Amino acid sequence: MSLTVPTEGIDHDAAGNRRERPWLFPSNRKLRHLQGISIRNLVVNPTSRSRGKTIDDEDIPNSFQSPSKILAQDTTRALNHSRSFTNLKSISAPGESRICEEQAPPLRQPQRRNTLPWSDPNPRARQVKLEDITKSRMADTWFSVHCDKIEEPVYVSEVVKDATNPSFRSVDLNVCGPLVSRSDSLTLKLWAKAAAMEEYVLLVELQLHLQSLQFLGKSLDSFHQPLPLNSVLFHFPDGVYGNLTDLPPVWMPLPAKEPKSSEWNALPTSSYDALMRLANLDECIQDALITRERLEAQISSILERNQKALTITSEVSQVRDKVALTKQAVVSERKQLRMTSKRKEELIASLRARRDAMARGRLTQERARSHLPDAQEKLRSSVKLLNKDADDSKGQIRRISEDLLAIYPIEPIPDKPLAFTIAGITLPNSDFTDIDRDAVAAALGYTAHLVYLLSFYLSMSIPYPINPYLSNSVIQDPISVSLPQRTYPLYPVNVHYRFEYGVFLLNKNIEVLLNNQGLRVLDIRHTLPNLKYLLYILTAGTSEIPARKAGGVRGLLPGRLTPSMSRRGSEDSVAYSESNLPRKMMSSMVKSNGDLAPDKGKKIIPVLNTTSASQVA
């Protein structure tokens, strides 16, 4: 079987594709470069069976494929071959076949027996046969590496269980010493044990020189040729090598250059001119040396005669350098003295300023101490006044809440849990299916007006402003950015989602009022129950409700409630007017269609008690 193996000296294959080349020269392959060993196409018990046809060069898978040959093979493949691949066997002996044919015809026609291995229709039988074939090919393997002049194996691998293409772990033979790592030959013994064997057998014993290995590629992914049985692959840093052929390494030492006979007779030498120039050069060098010695002697004598002057000159230069350094040090010290003096003046000024500040502080402290008793007395009185005002504010809020409950009574509906009415009108809890539109609009108008009044008297700004027009009340959403509209009705309209969103905003306002009082909302959809809960908390208390302060409503509306001169002495009429004031105001504000005032664009500040707005705040 012939193989096409890429060699080191080839750059391109027959198709013109660039082949991979190793960067490690054959002479440089040593055991220290070996990184791993793997086995391919492992066969422990090779089965020998007779071939049914002759194998020639045309049937080799790697042979040259010409267009005419491919066309002929396609024509041959189109023919339908027999499903049997065994020859017919005659019943009688070969010598008796002719006699049997002449005597009597056969009783039945000989039939080909079905030898297709996968013709069994039972998938379980095919699975068992496939498992048997796979199990017969698998084996447990391990290998050992031996070197010359070393009795024991230098490396013994691990055992790979049940594999047909075992790949062993990486090896590092540098730890075995230079005698092994620098060697370029080895003996590899591969041991295997099939499932039917009890002990390991020596399957392959390979003695090779590393220079005889063939380069297969950077990895086996780029090698597409079939490998023989029990192929041993060697992994080096530059790629994968295999021992596909048994050729010994070729040693080609470089031929030594033999000298010619004529070269021994005639030897090159210097010419006469070169020798003369060399002699002249030597004389020049000697003259230069003599001149140098003469000059050194003259210089030494001159220095000895002028030794005193040279000493004085050297001392003068040293003194000048010392004076320059002294002047530089003086300048530096003067500069540092000026900076220190300036810093001293700054510190003196700072200390003087601190003393003045401390004196002023002591004076201010003495003055504060003199006013401290009066200030403490004022503080105690202010705290008492503040507590009294807080209590009065709570009382006024409680009284206002009582008045609001009297104006807009919220009563439960019997036999209906969490169902309430406001001013006698039923308001569902965010469920507006099959409702009376006018009743719901009136109830939501009352509720919106009540929420608006509570936010005013509690001095709290609600996030969603309300325009209380009773049955035509609307609410605004200035917070949401992506909404196309800002105003939503609090009465049923044809666009149902706008009405439901307006009710949702009203419930959010009620939730904000409850949170301001430290209350928690269990369900935001319960409009009237949450509002009733808020008013219940605001009106709760054991003390008596404070009385109205005189001049509240009369101060806001001067002249309207002042009795005439003819009725000034009648106290009953004044008391009647003050007692009927809230009822008259509400009756004048409520119109036939539920409006507060003729001008809907103007907001009316509600005042339900006789105290002024400043007193309530």
KAKAVEN-V559509 format. One record per pair of residues at least 4 apart in sequence whose ideal C-beta (glycine too) atoms are under 7 Angstrom apart, sorted by sequence separation. I is the first residue (numbers start at 1). J is the second residue. D is the distance in Angstrom with one decimal. If there is no record, write none. Layout:
I;J;D + I;J;D
This chain:
6;10;6.1 + 12;16;5.8 + 13;17;5.4 + 24;28;5.6 + 29;33;6.0 + 51;55;6.6 + 55;59;5.3 + 65;69;5.9 + 67;71;6.4 + 68;72;6.4 + 69;73;6.4 + 70;74;6.4 + 71;75;6.6 + 72;76;6.4 + 73;77;6.3 + 74;78;6.9 + 92;96;4.5 + 96;100;5.8 + 97;101;6.4 + 98;102;6.4 + 99;103;6.2 + 122;126;7.0 + 123;127;6.1 + 124;128;6.4 + 125;129;6.3 + 126;130;6.3 + 127;131;6.4 + 128;132;6.4 + 129;133;6.5 + 130;134;6.3 + 131;135;5.9 + 132;136;6.3 + 133;137;6.8 + 134;138;6.5 + 150;154;6.2 + 176;180;3.8 + 177;181;6.8 + 178;182;5.2 + 179;183;7.0 + 193;197;4.7 + 197;201;6.8 + 208;212;5.8 + 216;220;7.0 + 218;222;6.3 + 227;231;4.2 + 259;263;5.0 + 262;266;6.6 + 270;274;4.4 + 272;276;6.3 + 273;277;6.3 + 274;278;6.3 + 275;279;6.5 + 276;280;6.4 + 277;281;6.2 + 278;282;6.5 + 279;283;6.6 + 280;284;6.4 + 281;285;6.5 + 282;286;6.5 + 283;287;6.5 + 284;288;6.4 + 285;289;6.5 + 286;290;6.5 + 287;291;6.3 + 288;292;6.4 + 289;293;6.6 + 290;294;6.5 + 291;295;6.4 + 292;296;6.4 + 293;297;6.6 + 294;298;6.6 + 295;299;6.3 + 296;300;6.3 + 297;301;6.5 + 298;302;6.4 + 299;303;6.3 + 300;304;6.4 + 301;305;6.5 + 302;306;6.3 + 303;307;6.5 + 306;310;5.6 + 307;311;6.3 + 308;312;6.5 + 309;313;6.3 + 310;314;6.3 + 311;315;6.4 + 312;316;6.3 + 313;317;6.6 + 314;318;6.5 + 315;319;6.3 + 316;320;6.3 + 317;321;6.5 + 318;322;6.4 + 319;323;6.3 + 320;324;6.4 + 321;325;6.5 + 322;326;6.3 + 323;327;6.3 + 324;328;6.4 + 325;329;6.3 + 326;330;6.4 + 327;331;6.5 + 328;332;6.4 + 329;333;6.2 + 330;334;6.3 + 331;335;6.4 + 332;336;6.4 + 333;337;6.2 + 334;338;6.6 + 335;339;6.6 + 336;340;6.2 + 337;341;6.3 + 338;342;6.4 + 339;343;6.3 + 340;344;6.3 + 341;345;6.6 + 342;346;6.5 + 343;347;6.4 + 344;348;6.4 + 345;349;6.3 + 346;350;6.2 + 347;351;6.2 + 348;352;6.3 + 349;353;6.3 + 350;354;6.3 + 351;355;6.4 + 352;356;6.5 + 353;357;6.2 + 354;358;6.1 + 355;359;6.4 + 356;360;6.4 + 357;361;6.2 + 358;362;6.4 + 359;363;6.5 + 360;364;6.2 + 361;365;6.0 + 362;366;6.3 + 363;367;6.5 + 364;368;6.2 + 365;369;6.3 + 366;370;6.6 + 367;371;6.5 + 368;372;6.0 + 371;375;5.5 + 372;376;6.1 + 373;377;6.4 + 374;378;6.3 + 375;379;6.2 + 376;380;6.5 + 377;381;6.4 + 378;382;6.0 + 379;383;6.3 + 380;384;6.5 + 381;385;6.1 + 382;386;6.1 + 383;387;6.3 + 384;388;6.2 + 385;389;6.2 + 386;390;6.3 + 387;391;6.4 + 388;392;6.1 + 389;393;6.1 + 390;394;6.4 + 391;395;6.3 + 392;396;6.1 + 393;397;6.2 + 394;398;6.2 + 395;399;6.3 + 396;400;6.1 + 397;401;6.2 + 398;402;6.6 + 399;403;6.5 + 400;404;6.3 + 401;405;6.4 + 402;406;6.4 + 403;407;6.3 + 404;408;6.1 + 405;409;6.1 + 421;425;5.9 + 428;432;6.1 + 436;440;6.3 + 437;441;6.1 + 438;442;6.3 + 439;443;6.2 + 440;444;6.1 + 441;445;6.3 + 442;446;6.6 + 443;447;6.3 + 444;448;6.0 + 445;449;6.3 + 446;450;6.2 + 447;451;6.4 + 448;452;6.2 + 449;453;6.4 + 450;454;6.4 + 451;455;6.4 + 452;456;6.5 + 453;457;6.2 + 454;458;5.7 + 469;473;4.9 + 489;493;5.3 + 496;500;6.2 + 497;501;6.1 + 498;502;6.5 + 499;503;6.7 + 500;504;6.4 + 501;505;6.6 + 502;506;6.6 + 503;507;6.5 + 504;508;6.5 + 505;509;6.8 + 506;510;6.8 + 507;511;6.4 + 508;512;6.5 + 509;513;6.6 + 510;514;6.5 + 511;515;6.3 + 512;516;6.4 + 513;517;6.9 + 515;519;6.9 + 526;530;5.3 + 527;531;6.5 + 528;532;5.9 + 529;533;6.3 + 530;534;6.6 + 531;535;6.5 + 532;536;6.1 + 533;537;6.6 + 534;538;6.4 + 535;539;6.0 + 536;540;6.4 + 548;552;6.4 + 551;555;4.8 + 553;557;6.1 + 554;558;6.8 + 557;561;6.3 + 563;567;4.4 + 570;574;6.9 + 571;575;6.2 + 572;576;6.1 + 573;577;6.3 + 574;578;6.4 + 575;579;6.1 + 576;580;6.1 + 577;581;6.6 + 580;584;5.5 + 581;585;6.3 + 582;586;6.3 + 583;587;6.2 + 584;588;6.2 + 585;589;6.2 + 586;590;6.0 + 590;594;6.9 + 591;595;4.5 + 611;615;4.3 + 613;617;6.3 + 12;17;6.7 + 24;29;6.1 + 58;63;6.3 + 65;70;5.6 + 92;97;5.5 + 114;119;5.6 + 120;125;4.5 + 176;181;6.4 + 217;222;4.2 + 235;240;5.7 + 236;241;6.1 + 259;264;6.8 + 270;275;5.6 + 421;426;5.1 + 422;427;5.9 + 435;440;5.0 + 455;460;5.4 + 468;473;5.2 + 469;474;7.0 + 493;498;6.3 + 514;519;4.1 + 563;568;5.3 + 595;600;6.3 + 597;602;6.8 + 611;616;5.5 + 12;18;5.9 + 13;19;5.5 + 57;63;5.8 + 120;126;5.9 + 160;166;3.9 + 193;199;6.6 + 217;223;4.7 + 413;419;4.2 + 467;473;6.3 + 477;483;6.1 + 493;499;5.3 + 567;573;5.4 + 11;18;6.6 + 12;19;6.3 + 90;97;5.7 + 146;153;5.2 + 147;154;5.4 + 173;180;5.5 + 174;181;5.1 + 193;200;4.6 + 216;223;4.7 + 233;240;5.6 + 234;241;4.6 + 303;310;6.9 + 412;419;6.8 + 413;420;6.6 + 420;427;7.0 + 428;435;6.5 + 455;462;4.7 + 466;473;6.7 + 467;474;4.9 + 492;499;5.4 + 514;521;5.4 + 554;561;5.3 + 563;570;7.0 + 589;596;4.9 + 597;604;5.7 + 11;19;6.4 + 92;100;5.4 + 118;126;5.8 + 145;153;6.2 + 146;154;6.7 + 160;168;6.5 + 173;181;5.5 + 192;200;6.6 + 193;201;6.9 + 412;420;5.4 + 413;421;6.2 + 432;440;6.5 + 478;486;6.5 + 553;561;6.7 + 589;597;6.4 + 596;604;5.8 + 10;19;6.0 + 24;33;6.6 + 144;153;4.0 + 145;154;5.4 + 191;200;4.3 + 192;201;6.3 + 233;242;5.3 + 411;420;6.5 + 466;475;5.2 + 477;486;5.7 + 489;498;6.4 + 521;530;6.0 + 11;21;7.0 + 145;155;4.3 + 158;168;6.6 + 191;201;6.9 + 410;420;5.3 + 411;421;5.4 + 476;486;5.5 + 488;498;5.2 + 489;499;5.7 + 511;521;4.8 + 563;573;6.1 + 144;155;6.8 + 157;168;4.7 + 158;169;6.1 + 191;202;6.0 + 192;203;4.3 + 231;242;6.1 + 232;243;6.0 + 418;429;6.4 + 464;475;5.5 + 465;476;4.8 + 476;487;5.4 + 477;488;6.7 + 563;574;5.7 + 117;129;6.8 + 144;156;4.9 + 191;203;6.6 + 410;422;5.2 + 464;476;6.3 + 490;502;5.0 + 6;19;4.8 + 8;21;6.2 + 189;202;6.1 + 190;203;4.9 + 413;426;6.7 + 426;439;6.7 + 427;440;6.7 + 464;477;5.9 + 474;487;5.3 + 475;488;5.6 + 488;501;5.3 + 489;502;5.5 + 490;503;6.9 + 511;524;5.6 + 6;20;7.0 + 8;22;5.9 + 143;157;5.1 + 190;204;4.0 + 408;422;5.6 + 409;423;6.4 + 425;439;5.3 + 452;466;4.8 + 474;488;6.7 + 488;502;3.5 + 519;533;7.0 + 142;157;5.1 + 408;423;5.4 + 451;466;6.3 + 474;489;5.5 + 475;490;5.9 + 519;534;7.0 + 142;158;6.6 + 155;171;5.9 + 189;205;5.1 + 427;443;3.8 + 452;468;4.7 + 463;479;6.2 + 474;490;6.2 + 490;506;6.4 + 514;530;6.3 + 561;577;5.7 + 142;159;4.6 + 425;442;5.4 + 426;443;6.8 + 427;444;6.7 + 473;490;4.3 + 488;505;6.5 + 507;524;4.9 + 510;527;6.7 + 517;534;6.7 + 142;160;7.0 + 155;173;6.4 + 188;206;4.5 + 425;443;4.3 + 448;466;5.0 + 507;525;6.5 + 519;537;6.4 + 140;159;5.7 + 141;160;5.4 + 154;173;6.7 + 449;468;4.0 + 472;491;6.2 + 140;160;6.9 + 187;207;4.8 + 220;240;5.9 + 427;447;6.5 + 448;468;5.1 + 471;491;6.0 + 507;527;5.7 + 510;530;5.0 + 514;534;5.5 + 517;537;6.0 + 561;581;7.0 + 140;161;5.3 + 213;234;6.1 + 218;239;4.6 + 219;240;6.4 + 422;443;5.4 + 449;470;6.6 + 506;527;6.9 + 510;531;5.7 + 513;534;5.9 + 88;110;5.8 + 140;162;6.8 + 154;176;5.0 + 186;208;6.9 + 217;239;5.7 + 216;239;6.9 + 217;240;6.1 + 423;446;5.2 + 445;468;7.0 + 88;112;6.7 + 138;162;4.5 + 185;209;4.8 + 215;239;6.0 + 216;240;4.7 + 422;446;4.9 + 445;469;6.9 + 138;163;6.3 + 141;166;5.0 + 184;209;6.3 + 185;210;6.7 + 216;241;6.4 + 422;447;5.9 + 445;470;3.5 + 448;473;4.2 + 138;164;5.7 + 154;180;5.1 + 184;210;4.6 + 204;230;5.4 + 206;232;5.9 + 215;241;5.8 + 216;242;5.2 + 445;471;4.7 + 582;608;5.9 + 137;164;5.0 + 184;211;6.6 + 203;230;6.5 + 214;241;6.4 + 475;502;5.0 + 84;112;4.2 + 204;232;6.7 + 213;241;3.8 + 214;242;5.6 + 442;470;6.9 + 445;473;4.7 + 477;505;6.0 + 553;581;5.7 + 84;113;6.9 + 86;115;5.5 + 213;242;6.7 + 442;471;5.0 + 444;473;6.5 + 84;114;6.9 + 85;115;6.1 + 213;243;6.0 + 214;244;5.3 + 441;471;4.3 + 475;505;4.9 + 83;114;7.0 + 84;115;5.7 + 212;243;7.0 + 214;245;6.9 + 475;506;5.9 + 52;85;6.1 + 83;116;6.0 + 147;180;5.5 + 208;243;5.6 + 212;247;6.2 + 147;183;5.5 + 212;248;6.4 + 148;185;6.9 + 206;243;6.6 + 212;249;4.7 + 211;249;4.2 + 408;446;5.3 + 147;186;6.0 + 146;186;6.8 + 209;249;4.6 + 145;186;5.6 + 146;187;4.1 + 464;505;4.4 + 408;450;4.9 + 448;490;5.4 + 145;188;5.9 + 146;189;6.9 + 188;232;6.4 + 464;508;6.2 + 143;188;6.0 + 144;189;5.1 + 445;490;6.8 + 463;508;6.9 + 464;509;5.5 + 143;189;6.3 + 404;450;6.2 + 444;490;4.5 + 463;509;7.0 + 143;190;4.8 + 444;491;6.4 + 462;509;4.4 + 143;191;6.8 + 141;190;6.5 + 142;191;5.5 + 404;453;6.1 + 463;512;6.2 + 141;191;6.7 + 441;491;3.6 + 462;512;5.8 + 141;192;4.8 + 441;492;6.4 + 556;607;5.8 + 140;192;6.9 + 440;492;5.9 + 139;192;4.6 + 140;193;4.8 + 460;513;6.8 + 139;193;6.0 + 553;607;6.5 + 139;194;4.7 + 437;492;4.4 + 451;506;6.7 + 458;513;6.8 + 460;516;5.4 + 556;612;6.3 + 400;457;5.1 + 552;609;6.0 + 553;610;4.7 + 555;612;5.1 + 2;60;6.5 + 4;62;5.9 + 448;506;6.1 + 451;509;5.4 + 455;513;6.7 + 458;516;6.9 + 552;610;3.3 + 3;62;6.9 + 447;506;6.8 + 451;510;6.1 + 454;513;5.9 + 552;611;3.9 + 2;62;6.6 + 135;195;5.7 + 397;457;6.4 + 432;492;6.7 + 552;612;5.3 + 397;458;6.9 + 548;609;5.8 + 549;610;6.4 + 548;610;4.0 + 549;611;5.0 + 548;611;6.5 + 552;615;6.9 + 549;615;6.4 + 430;503;6.1 + 447;527;6.2 + 450;531;6.7 + 447;531;6.7 + 44;139;4.8 + 430;525;3.9 + 429;525;5.4 + 42;139;6.2 + 429;526;4.9 + 430;527;7.0 + 429;527;6.2 + 42;141;6.7 + 427;527;6.2 + 427;528;5.4 + 39;141;6.4 + 37;143;6.4 + 422;528;6.0 + 418;526;5.9 + 420;528;3.8 + 420;529;6.2 + 418;529;5.2 + 420;532;6.1 + 410;528;5.6 + 470;590;7.0 + 410;531;6.4 + 42;164;5.0 + 410;532;4.6 + 471;593;6.6 + 472;594;6.5 + 42;165;6.6 + 471;594;3.5 + 42;166;6.8 + 470;594;3.4 + 40;165;5.2 + 470;595;6.5 + 39;165;6.7 + 469;595;5.8 + 470;596;6.6 + 39;166;5.1 + 469;596;6.4 + 38;166;6.8 + 468;596;6.5 + 38;167;4.2 + 38;168;6.5 + 405;535;5.6 + 37;168;5.6 + 404;535;6.8 + 469;600;5.8 + 36;168;6.4 + 36;170;4.9 + 401;535;5.4 + 405;539;6.7 + 35;170;5.5 + 36;171;6.0 + 35;171;6.7 + 34;171;6.2 + 401;538;4.0 + 402;539;5.5 + 401;539;4.7 + 34;173;6.1 + 398;538;6.3 + 32;173;5.9 + 397;538;6.1 + 398;539;5.6 + 31;173;4.8 + 32;174;5.2 + 398;541;5.6 + 402;545;6.3 + 399;545;4.8 + 398;545;6.1 + 399;546;6.0 + 44;192;5.1 + 31;180;5.7 + 32;181;3.7 + 45;194;6.6 + 445;594;5.7 + 31;181;5.6 + 32;182;7.0 + 44;194;4.5 + 395;545;6.8 + 396;546;6.5 + 456;606;6.6 + 30;181;6.4 + 39;190;6.8 + 395;546;4.2 + 30;182;5.7 + 31;183;5.2 + 442;594;6.3 + 30;183;6.7 + 453;606;5.3 + 30;184;5.5 + 392;546;6.8 + 29;184;6.1 + 31;186;6.4 + 459;617;6.2 + 44;203;6.5 + 457;616;6.5 + 62;225;6.6 + 61;226;6.7 + 403;582;6.9 + 407;586;6.7 + 29;210;4.0 + 29;211;6.3 + 46;229;6.5 + 27;211;6.6 + 26;211;4.3 + 41;227;5.5 + 43;229;4.8 + 40;227;5.0 + 41;228;6.8 + 43;230;6.2 + 41;229;5.0 + 42;230;6.1 + 41;230;6.6 + 41;231;5.8 + 39;230;6.8 + 40;231;4.5 + 39;231;7.0 + 22;215;4.8 + 39;232;6.1 + 40;233;6.2 + 37;232;6.6 + 38;233;4.8 + 37;233;7.0 + 20;217;5.2 + 37;234;6.0 + 38;235;7.0 + 20;218;5.3 + 37;235;7.0 + 36;235;4.0 + 34;234;6.3 + 35;235;4.8 + 35;236;6.3 + 407;608;7.0 + 20;222;6.6 + 34;236;6.6 + 35;237;6.5 + 33;236;5.2 + 33;237;6.1 + 404;608;6.9 + 403;608;5.1 + 403;609;6.4 + 8;215;6.1 + 29;236;6.9 + 7;215;6.9 + 400;608;6.4 + 5;214;4.7 + 6;215;6.2 + 400;609;6.0 + 399;609;6.8 + 24;236;6.2 + 24;237;6.9 + 24;238;4.6 + 23;238;4.9 + 396;611;6.6 + 22;238;4.5 + 22;239;5.7 + 20;239;6.8 + 396;616;5.9 + 4;225;6.2 + 3;225;5.5 + 5;244;5.9 + 3;244;5.6
